[in-house]
Amino acid sequence: MKKKILIIIILLIIIGISCFLLRQQIKEYFFNQHVIYWSENVNINFSDYQKQPKTDSELNIMDFHGLYLFADKIEKANVRAFFDKNQSWVKDSTNFNVEAVKKFQKLRFDLYEVYARKFNSELNKIKYNPKTTYEDLENIGNEIYQELETFEDEIYSGDYSTKERVEIWKSKIDKLLEESKNYR
């Protein structure tokens, strides 16, 4: 009888540990269902904008980019730039320059990739230190994200059309993207 109870307890512990370890992978699986990760030749189409448009918004389009930190173990921490289909919408594509908007969206996606690489570079400096905590990862992320927000504020400052913003910022962001290949 004691052997059976011990076996049941061991099985429950194994199941509990397995569920704990799989939890992050399950979370990532569901997240992956509605995002597009950055790649050099990725194309985002208006069909990828899947959220219902906000009819009361003055905007005709809203796209959502982000940085995703996957870290089931600190040593495996990795950040990826993504486009979230479930947070992006198009209300009326007849009221803007479609090609300019696509180029601008790609430009912003490239910028997020620059900061994902920068985040990974900072993580690589600390993630193999046994004293590193998840809070350390979060602190780095907060700093990186503040830099990114400041950069985006610069892109949106001034009274420029979308096409002009692309012309102003494309070479700068392309240069940052190229330089960020060297982040380690």
Long-range contacts (C-beta under 8 A, 24 or more apart in sequence): 21-72, 24-70, 24-71, 24-72, 25-72, 28-70, 31-68, 34-84, 34-85, 34-86, 35-68, 35-82, 35-83, 35-84, 35-85, 36-82, 36-83, 36-85, 37-68, 37-80, 37-81, 37-82, 38-80, 38-81, 38-82, 38-83, 38-109, 38-110, 38-112, 38-113, 38-116, 42-109, 43-106, 44-83, 44-102, 44-105, 44-106, 44-109, 46-90, 46-93, 48-83, 48-85, 48-88, 49-85, 49-88, 49-89, 49-90, 50-85, 50-86, 50-88, 50-89, 51-85, 51-86, 51-87, 51-88, 51-89, 52-89, 53-89, 53-90, 53-91, 54-89, 54-91, 55-91, 57-91, 59-91, 60-90, 60-91, 60-92, 60-93, 60-95, 60-96, 61-89, 61-90, 61-91, 61-93, 61-96, 61-101, 62-87, 62-88, 62-89, 63-88, 63-105, 63-108, 64-88, 65-108, 65-109, 65-112, 66-112, 67-112, 67-115, 67-116, 67-119, 67-141, 67-144, 67-145, 67-148, 69-119, 69-137, 69-141, 71-134, 71-137, 74-127, 74-132, 74-133, 74-134, 74-137, 75-127, 75-128, 77-123, 77-127, 77-137, 78-120, 78-123, 79-116, 79-119, 79-120, 79-123, 79-141, 80-116, 81-109, 81-112, 81-113, 81-115, 81-116, 82-112, 83-109, 96-162, 97-161, 97-162, 97-163, 100-161, 100-162, 100-163, 100-166, 101-162, 103-163, 103-166, 103-170, 104-162, 104-165, 104-166, 107-165, 107-166, 107-169, 107-170, 107-173, 108-152, 108-155, 110-173, 110-174, 110-177, 111-148, 111-151, 111-152, 111-155, 111-173, 111-176, 112-148, 113-177, 113-180, 114-173, 114-176, 114-177, 114-180, 115-144, 115-145, 115-147, 115-148, 115-151, 117-180, 117-181, 117-183, 118-144, 118-147, 118-180, 118-183, 119-144, 120-183, 121-183, 121-184, 124-184
